[in-house]
Amino acid sequence: MVRINFAEELETAESSLLAGGRMVLEQLERVMQALERRDPGLAREVIDGDDRIDDIYLATETRVLSLLALQAPVARDLRLVNAILHSNGHIERVGDLCVNIAKFVLNGLPYPTNSPMLTRLQEMGIRAGELWDTALRAFSGRDADLAEELPSKDNVLDRLNRGMLQELKQYAGDEQSFEWAVNLVLVARYLERMGDHAVDVGERTSYMVTGVMREFTDASHPEDDLP
């Protein structure tokens, strides 16, 4: 009976984790719309909605830590516990990054909605959403092969991010435009970080399935990811 309760609690924790992940995807879509439209109302919805993500994060972590305190999981369950705890933190941080973008929308800088930089950001938002959708599907389906697809998807997001610096140069001679353009570069950085978090979830998924802990890419050789 104890093991059954443990399994049920662990299943509940995983369901909570995935619900938080889906909520983050909704937040990402909403904040990209707010950015595209310069819509402060939508931006405030994103900021307000982050409380729900934080609540899920805390509830999931509390549930899992309580399980660890009360029981000694077997190896397979322990890998799932590890994956939930780590992925839970990545989801919460992506929610915070959405809030950062929303705050940029609210700061009132007069960026034009037809700027090539904004077009690039919208593409980055789509790519970041695809990364997180893949990461969540890999986790819920225990699909290590699907998780292995994340680094190549993330490389596309990285290249889009690097291109923002080239876009920035066209505003270098205009002090007012340069201010909002620099801030758009920061938004791109937030989106790029979302991809990194998704890859980290993929790595934990792979560990959960295979029992082998490894990084998908070698961060000490970033030149390997260059186009």
N, C-alpha and C positions, 0 to 999 in steps of 0.2 A: 504493500500500500504506500509506503514511504517513497519508493522509486517511482510509482505511478504519479504521485503528487509532484515529485521532482520534475518528471517529464512534462507534466501539464504546465507547471510554472515556467519551465524553460520554453515551451511552445508559446506561452503567453508573452514572454519577454521578446521572443523573435517576432511575433505578430506586431507587437508595439514598435519594435525597431523598424520594421518594414512600413508601418503606417507613418512613422516619422519621416522615412525616406520619401514616401509618396507626397507627403505634405511639403517637403523641401522642393520637390519638382514643381508643385503648384506655385510655391513662392517664387521660384526662379522664373517661371512663365509670367507671373504677375508683375514682377519687378522689371522684366525686359519690356513689357508693354508700357509700364510707367515711364521707363527711360525713352522709349520710342516716341511717346505722346507728350513727354514732359508733363505728366499727370500727377500732381501732388496728392490727390485723393487716393489713387492706387498705391502710391509710395507709402502713405500712412497705413494703408491696409496691410502692407508687407511688414512694416515695423510692429504693428499691433499683433499680427499673426505669429510673430516670433515667440511670443509668450507660450503659445500652445506647443511649439517645437521644444522649447526649454522644458516644459512640463513633462512631455513624453520622454525626453532625454533623462531627466532626473528619476522618473518613475521606472524606466527600464534599468538604469544603473542600480537603483536601490533594490529592485527585485533580484537582479543577478547577483549582487554582492550578498544579499540575504541567503540566497541558495548556497553560495560558496561557504558562508559562515555555518550553515546548518548541516550541510552534507559534503561528502567527498565524491565529486563526480568521477566517473570512469574516463578513460583517455578520450574516447570519442566525444562524450558530453563536454569534457573540459575544452576541447578545441572549439566547440560551438560557443561555449561561454566566452572564451577568448575573442572569438570573432564578433560576437554581439557587443562586448564591452568596447572594443576598439572601433568598430564600425559606428556604434552609437555616438562616439565622440566626433567622428568625421562628419556625420550627418548634422550634428548640432553646430559645428563650425561652418558648414555650408549655409545653414540658416543665418548665421551671423554675417556672412559675406553678402547674402541677399539684402540684409538690413543696411550694410555699408553702401550698397548701390542705391537703395531707396533714399538714404540720407543725402547722397549726391543730388538726386532729383529734387529734393526739398531745399537744397541750398540756393536755388534760384539763379545759377549761372546761365547766361543766355545762349546755350549751345544750339545750333541749328539742327533741326531734325533731318535735314537732307545732307548732312556732312558725311563724306566717305568714311570717316571714323565711326560714325554711328551705324552705318551699313555693316562695317566689319564687326562691330560689337554685337549686332543682331545675329550674325552668323556664328559668332563665338557662343552666344546664348543657346542657340540651337544645338551646337556641338556639345556644350556642357550638359544640356538636358539629355542628349543621347547617351553620353557617358554614364550619367547617373541611372538612367533607365536600364542600361546594360548591366551596371554593377548590381542593382537591386534584383534583376532577373537572375543573374548568376548566383547571387546569395540564396534567394528563395528556392531556386532549382538545384542547388548544390552542383553547379555546372562549372567545373574548373576550366574547361575549354573556352567557354564564353568569357570567363574572367580574363583569360589570356589575350583576348581581343582588345582589352582596354588600353594597353600602352600605345598601340598603333593609332587608335582613335584619339588618344591624348596628344600624340605628335601633331595631328592636324590642328588641334586647339593651340598648341605651343607655337606653331608657325604663324597662325593668325595673330597671336599676341605679339610676336616679334615684328610683324608688319605694322603694328600701331606706331612704332617709333618713326618709320618712314612717313606715315601719314602726318605725324606731328610736325615734321619739318616745314610743311607748307604754311604753318601758322607762326613760324618763328619771328617774323617781322611785325606781327600785330599783337601788342601787349594784352589787349582785352581778350582776343580770341585764344591767345596762347594759354591763358589761365584755365579756360574751360577745356581746352584740348589736353592739357596736362592731366586734368582730372579724369578725362575719358581714358587716358592711358592707365590711370589707377583702377578704373572700372574693369579694364581689360585684364589687369593683374588679378583682380578678384575672381574673374571668370576662369582665368588660367589655373588659379589655385583650386577651384572647384574640381577641375579635371584631375589634379594631383590627388585630391581626397578620394575621388572615385577609384583611381588606380590602387590606392591603399586598401580600400574595401575589397577590391578584386584580389589583392595579395592575401588578405585574411580569408577570403573565400577559398582560394586555392589551398591554403594551409588546412582549413577546416576539412576539405575533401581528401587531400593527399597525406596530410600529416607532415609535410615538408615545409619549413618556413624559409622563404627566400624572397628577394626583391625581384620584380619583373624586369627592372632596368637598373643599370649601374649609375647612380647619381654622381659618382666620381669621374665619369667620362661623358659629360653632357654633349660633347661633340658628336657622339654617336646618334643623337636625335636631330642633328642639323640636316636640312634638306640638301 
